């Protein structure tokens, strides 16, 4: 009897062990199988939580909602939401190069360092790892393609300002698709490299890329083995695409470049695609809320393209959306409006600060002795702000949108002082400390206009630089659960690498010489190739 019970117990134990073993192997197999074939990382440069929230509030205001609330962005509808710290190795407030390097390479570096660690030793990026695994790679940005965030995924330089060298590294990158703005130093005028310098565009063509600078030609591109560098034919400032609110009909958009990238990169071995909305940051540096908001919306349209692709390939695709840092110290709330907000007033802004700068510069050139009153119609036409006489004020209804857009006496005085300062001209580097606190390094008249409109809407700013607050990271698809919680920006690299089946440890890409200059094989390949080509020609 006891023997029989022992046999039954033994058989039960063996059966239980077998079940547990099968479950364990099944879980292990599931974990191994849950790898992403397609990884799409979308970075809103300067896009903190408040930039996202401001865009959602703006959408609700434009919709006509009379009660407080938001209209969710596409990125806010992704199923996993986390928070990410952004500090660099030498500052609580990162720059885009250090933040980009953290996400691309998984290491902390100094502000200005690009694709290198804190000792300027090049580190392999996730884009390079994906390329070496046989996946295709794409890099998209609304700013110049040699800028900090895109550059962090293919370049290795001690300074993000080495634009010529970064451009040469793009040419030698062996990646598949670049699209966005142009190049800041294509002929090497600012480069310290000795000897003849080949044009970056020539190096790109010699590197096996098809260079495209026409919208029709871009839209006609078809999937194949051809590698492409597309530079938008209409650029606005510093070789960057126009702000979304300044775009002309027919302009190629960030969403369109994303969609084209997904089409061109799709292949049996998969791809890695990084998409940057770069001018969210620039607008926030300038404290221009509406330009920031409309660029967030343009970026969110690119997110929608990624999400649509993920829905078509649900078992193979990971979508991650994040910011590299917050810019401007933007806040929903201003001392002058207390607990009230008037985001409907933002609709009166028609153009970005850059476009208005151009209008004001033309006025100043044509009217060197121009008066404050002469530019007020231009202010009203482009921002909706009015200066009224006492009689006009008396006739105006005390409540309503029109009354809210009238400048009060102290606001008129503030704007007049900014106008006088702008008419004086002079370089920003010669400005006083007080001038900087008021205007940053921007056109005093323009930045004061955007400040006043923002304040009347209930939006305020604390800086013309970045801040150190964490940013939101959102994810959906295969491996998205890894991106919940509170973690560092270097973990974005690690968690993407794990999901892609790549070895997550940091890999040196090259070495630095004793002087700290990057001289390893990655950089030498990019630098030497053009020199040899020049000699050959």
Buried (B, 14 or more C-beta within 10 A) or exposed (E): EEEEEEEEEEEEEEEEEEEEEEEEEEEEEEEEEBBBBBBBBBBBBBBBBBBBBBBBBBBBBEEEBEEEEBBEBBBBEBEBBBBBBBBBBBEEBBBBBBBBBBBBBBBBBBBBBBBBBBEBBBBBBBBBBBBEEEBBBBBBBBBBBBBBBBBBBBBBBBBBBBBBBBBBBBBBBBBBBBBBBBBBBBBBEEBEBEEEBBBBBBBBBBBEBEEBEEBEEBEEBEEEEEBBBBBBBEBBBBBBBBBBBBBEEEBBBBBBBBBBBBEBBBBEEBBBBBBBBBBBBBBBBBBBBBBBBBBBBBBBBBBBBBBEBBEEBEEBBBBBBBBBBBBBBBBBEBEEBEEEBBBBBBBBBBBBBBBBBBBBEEBBEEEEEBEBEEBBEBBBEBBBBBBBEEEEBEEBEEEEEEEBBBBEEEBBEBBBBBBEBBBEEEEEEEBEEEBEEBBBBBBBBBBBBBBBBBBBBBBBBEBBBBBBBBBBBBBBBBBBEBBBEEBBBBBBBBBBBBBBBBEBEBBBBBBBEEEEEBBBEBBEBBBEBBBEBBEEE
